[in-house]
Amino acid sequence: MVRSFPSYGSFKKALLTSERYYDEVCDREPEASSSSDPIPTVSLSNGIKMPLLGLGTTHSGGYYHDVVIHALRNCGYRMIDTARRYGVERELGFAWKESGVPRSDLFLCSKLWPVNFGPGTREAFELSCEKLQTDYLDLFMTHFPVIPEWLGNRREVHEETWRQLELLYDEERIRAIGVSNYSEDDLSEMFEYCSIKPHVNQSEFHPWFNPVQLRSFCEENDILYAGYCPIAKGKFLDSDVLLKLSSKYNKTPAQICLRWSLEHGVPVIPKSKEKSRIAENRNVFDFSLSNDDLADMALLHENPKKLIRFEDLPNKFNLPDGYKLEGRVFGVTYPENNVQSTYPNRYSTAQNVC
C-alpha cells in the first residue's frame, strides 16, 4: 500500500496531545502517558510504520550497554538508530537480544558508510545484519552523499549503491530504504536514476536549525524527513525561550526541544548514557506546545546554527569504524567467538549528547 506522507497540519492535529493521538490515530481509549504506552508511529510512503521517537547511538562519548537495555526493557523504546561507522552494531545486537524484546517489535536502522558504496554495498549490509543479529533491517540508509574519490565516478557509484539497496528492498531484506544528509540537489539528482524514491531522509534538525525548504521538498516527494541532533548537542539549552517554556510546562529544556520536533512531524533519535535521561526523553507525549510558543521558538532559527559540517569528511574516510569510542564500551559480555574493542576502557562522564 502506498500512502502519501502526511502534511504538517495533519501531524500537528495527531500529536497535539498523547490522548488525542491515541483517540484519533490509534483508535483506542485515551490513557495516561507512560513507558507502558506504545510510542506513536508515522507511516512511510510504503505503509511501513516508524516510531516517532527512537534511541540514537554514536561513536562519540562511549557505549553503555545497560542503558540500551533499560531503554528497551523499561522505557518502551522500540527504534534503535545506528551506523556501521559508530562501531557499536555488535554491542547493540547483544543488547536487544538481552532485553527480551522480540525482533518483530523492533525498528532497527543502520547506515552505509561512503567507503562501502558501490560494489561493497551488499557485503556491508550483510555485515551490519550479522553484527546486529538480524536477517533484515527495518531501515537502511546511505550515510552521506559525499564519497571517496578513489571509488570512481560519483554519479555511477551512487547509482550502483542505490540499485543494490533497491534489490535488497525487493528481496525483503530491508523494509525501507533511505538517505541521510541529502540536500534538494542531491535528491533531485537521485530521482533521475532511482526506481524507488527514498522513504526517509535523515538530517540535522533542532530549533536552531530548521531547513524548511528541504523539509517541504521531502514532503512533496513522499519522503519522511527524520531528524538527528534534536537538542543540538545540549549547546543552547540555557536559552531564555527554552527556560521560560520549561517553567511553563514543567518540562526540561531538552523535552521542550524534542516536543518541538514532534510538533513539526519530525521523528527524533536523542542520545544519552544516563538512564534518567533516557526516561526523560521518553516522556514527551503528554503535553503540546501552543501556537504562540511555537512562534517564539521559531525565532531561534533566525540565526541558524548548523552543527554537523561535511567539509572535512574526506579526511576521515580512512579512519576505522568506531574510532571515537576510544575504548569506552561498558557492560558488554562478549562471547568467546566475538572480539571486544581493542581500545582499553576508561571512564567517561555520562550526559545527553545530542
N, C-alpha and C positions, 0 to 999 in steps of 0.2 A: 504494500500500500504506500503510495506516495502522498505525502502530506506537506503542504507549504509551511514554512517557518512562520509562527505567529507574529503579528505586529506587536510593537511596543505597547500599544493600548490594550491588547488582549492579555499580554503578560502582566501589565500593571493591575488589571482587574483580577486576574487569577491570584496574584501574590499580595494583595492588599493586607490580608492577614492570613495566618495559617488556617483559622477556622473557615474563612471564606474560600480558601484554596481547596480544602478538603470537600467542602459542600458543593462548590461549583465545578471543580475539575475532577476530583476523585470520586464524586457521588457517594460520599459516606458521611456519617454523622460527625458534627464538629467535636473535636477533642482538644484537651489542653496540650500545648506543645511540650514535648519531652523527647528524650532519646529513644523512647519506645515507638514514637510516631515515625512512619516512613518519611524519608526526605523526599520532598516533591521532585518531580521529573519534568523534563521537556522532551517532546517528540522531535527527532531529527527528520529530515526530508524523506527518509526511507521508512519511517514509522518506529524506528528503534528509540526506546526511552532512555534518556540520560539524566542522572541525578543533577540537581541544580547546585549541590554542594558536595565537594569531594575532598579527599586528603591529598595535598600536594607533597611532593618529595623533591629533594635537591641533592647536589653533591657539595654544598656549602654548609658548614656547621655541624656535620655529623649525622649519624643514623641511630635512632633509639628504638630498638625492637619492641620493648614493652609498650611504648606509646602507640605504635601502629596497631598492635593487638588490642589495646584499650579502645582505640577509635572504632575498630570493627566490632568488638565484642560488647562494649558497654555504652558507646555513644551513637550507635546506629549508622555509622558511615558505611557506604557500600561502593563508593567510587574511589579508586586509587589512581593517581596520575603520576607517571614516572617516565623515565627515558633511559636508553642504554647509556647515554653519556654520564648519567648520575652515578653509575656503578653500584646501584643497590637493588637491581632487579632480583638477584638471587635471594637476598635477605627478605625482600617483600614476598617472594614465593613461599619462604618458610613461614612468614608472619600470617598470611591469610590462611594457610593450612592449619597453623596452630590455633588460630582464632576460632575455628569450628564453623565459620560462616560458609555455607555451600557455595561452590563456584557459580552456580546458576543465579545466585542472589547478588553477585558482584559485578561491577563495571570496571574492568581493568583497561587502562590506557597506557600506551608507551609510544616512544618516538624514535624515528630513524635518524641517526646522526649523518651529516652530509658525506663523510668519508665512506659510508656504506651505500651511497646512492648508486644507481645504475646496476651493473651485473651483481653487486653484492647485496641487493635489496632482500631477496628471498632468504638467503643464508642468515642475514642479520635478523630478520623476522623470526626465523626458526630458533635462533639462539635466545632471543628475548622470551619466546614462549617456553623454551626449556628452563631458563632461569626462573621464570615466574610460575613454573609448574602448571602449565595450562596448554591445551592444544589449540586454543583460539584466543583472540583478543577482541574486546568489545570496541575499542577504538585504537587505530594505529595511524600516526601522523608523521609526515616529514618534519624535521625539527626546525630547519631554516631553509630559505630559498638560495642562500649562498653556498657554493660548492668549491672544493679544491680545484685549482687549475689543472692538476695532473690527471683528473678524471676525464678530461676531454671537453668537447663542445658542450657548453652549458645547456642549451636547448635540448640536444639529443639525450643528455644524461637525465634531465628532468622527465622527458617523455618516456624513456625506458623505465625509470623509477616508478612513475605513476602507472604505467602499463602493468608492472609487476604487482602493485597494490590492487589494481582493478582485478587481476587474475585471482589473487588471494581472496578478495571480496567475493568474486563469483564462486570460488571453491568453498565459501562459508567458513574460511579460516579467520576472517575479520568481519565483524558485524557492521562497522562503519569506518570509513577511511577519511583522513583529514590532513590538514596542513597546519603549520604553526609559524607565526611571524610573517605572514604573507600580506603584501600591500595590494591595493586595487590593481596596479600594473602587473604584479606577479600573478594574480588570479585571472586577469584578462588574458594574459599570455597562455595560461593553463587551459582556458576554455577553448583555445584554438586546436588543442590536440586531445583533450580528455574525452572519454566516453561517459564517465561518471564524474559529475562535479563533486568536489569535497563536501562531505557532510558537516564538517567543522573547520573553522579557522580559529586557532587558539593564539591569543596575543595579549600583550600588556593592557591592563585595564584597571583603573582606580580613579578616585575623584580628581586627582591631579593630572590624569591623562585619559581623556575620553575621545577617541578617534571617531567622531560622529559620522563622517563621510564613509569611512571604511565599514563601520557597522551597518550603515544604510545599504551600501553596496552588497554586503553579505546577505542582508535580509532580502533584497531584491532578487538574489540568485539562490534563495532557499538554502543558504549556508548559515549554520549556527555560529555566531560569534561567541566564543568562550574566553574567559579572562584568567590571566595569571598575575601575580603580584597585587592581589586585591587590596592589601593595606599598605602598598608602596614601601615594603620592607620596614615598616614602622617608623619611617623617617619624619613624617609630618603629623603624627598623632596628637601633638600638642597644639594643633591648630585651634584658634578661638572658636571657629564654626563647629568643629567636632566636639570640643569641650562643652559648648552650650547645648548641643543636641544630646550629648552623653548624659548631661544632667537632666534634661527634659524627659528622656525615655528610660532613664535608669539603666543604661547600657554602656558598655565600654566604647571608646573611640573606634577600636577595631571592629566591634559589632556594627557600629553605625556605617563604617566603610563597606562591610560585607552586605548589609541590607541595601545600601545604595546600589551596589551591583545587581542584586536581585530585583530591585525595583526597575532596573533597566533591562531585565530579561537576560542577564548575562550570568551563566554558571561560574562558580568560583572554586578555587582549589587552594585555600590557605594552608600554610605550613607552620608547624610548631614542634618542639621537642618536649613540651610540658603537657601533662595530662589535663591539667586545669584549663589550659588554653584550648586544647582540642575540644573539651566540653563547652567552653565559652563560645567558640566559633560555631558550634552546632546549634546554639540557642539563638537563632536569628529569624525564626519563622513565627514568632508570637507578637510581632509589632510591625508597623508600617510607618514610613516617613510621609509627612504631609506634603502637599504640592509646594507650600511655602518653604518648607525645609529643603526640598529638592532644589528649589530655585536658589536658596542660599548656598547649597553645596556646589551648584553649577559654577558659582563664581570662583571656586578653587581651580577651575580649569582655564581661567583667563590667562594664566602664566603657566603653560603646560610643562610638566616635569617628567619626561620620559627617562626611565631608569636603566632600561636594557639597551645597550648600544652594540652594534654589529661590526663597527669599523675594524676592530682587532680580531675578529673571528678567524680569519685565515691563519693567524699566528698560533691558534690553538688547535688546529686540526691534527697535529701530530702528537698532542698530549694524550696520555692514556685515559680511558674512561674512569670516572670517579677520582681523578687526581686531586680534587679539592677536599676529599674526605680526610686526607692526612691521617688515616688510621682510626678516625673517630666513629667506629662502628661498635655499638654497645648492645649486649644482651642476647646475641645470637649464638646458639649452639650448632656448630657445623658438623654434619655427618662426616665420617672419615673419608668418604669419596668426594667431598667438596673442599675446595681450597679457600681458606679465610684470607682476608685482606693482608697484603704483605707489609702494610704500614703498621708500626707499633701504636697501640691505643694511647690516647692522652686525654685529659679532662677538657671538656668544652662546656661553656655556660649555656644552659638551655634558655631559649627565648623564642618568641614569634619572629620569624624571619621574612615572611612575605605576606 
